[in-house]
Amino acid sequence: MLKTMQKHGVTLAVFAALATGLTAVVNELTKPTIDRQAALQQKALFDEVLPADLYDNDIQQSCSVVSDPQLGAGDRHIYVARKAGRPVAVVMEVTAPDGYSGAIQLLVGADFHGKVLGTRVTEHHETPGLGDKIELRLSDWITHFSGKTLAGASDASWAVKKDGGQFDQFTGATITPRAVVNAVKRAGLFAESLPPQLDQFPSCGEQP
């Protein structure tokens, strides 16, 4: 009986080792394909918030890590767009911390002169049928930031209409659009302050 149990135990151990090894091999073989698909999806998203003809560098390879409360808590990635070597715009990872159902993750493209070039929501938990209209697949509301210019931190037009601003709120849901508008405004102001600091930030993958 003991020998039989030992034999089964060895057999199970061998199968477990083989399965683990096979999983590792499959993961190693598929990783380049997965990475390529992720890069393509990221580039497609960048093209939605930043006109491709605005820059000529590989923006995905021009990534820096920043930590600034205007973008949200913790480290954020920013991607600097350059034309003929000159910085012209930036794509920023941004968090609106005060959504109705928690933090809203955004991608914001802006130049360095107060103009927002595009905005997309990348993650949220807002109420279906109400706050989720920040998603492009449900509404074009998020596209209304494109081409809007900030006139400084005191620009009162950067608010929802209920607060005297230019942006629509949703019927039955004001907290969500208000949070997004405020987050995009902060990101635009941060972008204006960027040019003198660009060389100070560590590249993505480096230790600060």
Secondary structure, DSSP 8 states (H G I E B T S, - for coil): -HHHHHHHHHHHHHHHHHHHHHHHHHHHHHHHHHHHHHHHHHHHHHHHHS-GGG--S-GGGSEEEE--TTT-SS-EEEEEEEETTEEEEEEEEEEEEEETTEEEEEEEEEETTSBEEEEEEEE----TTTGGGGSTTT-SGGGGGTT-B---TT-TTSSBGGGTSSB--BTTB-HHHHHHHHHHHHHHHHHHT-GGGGGGS-BTTS--
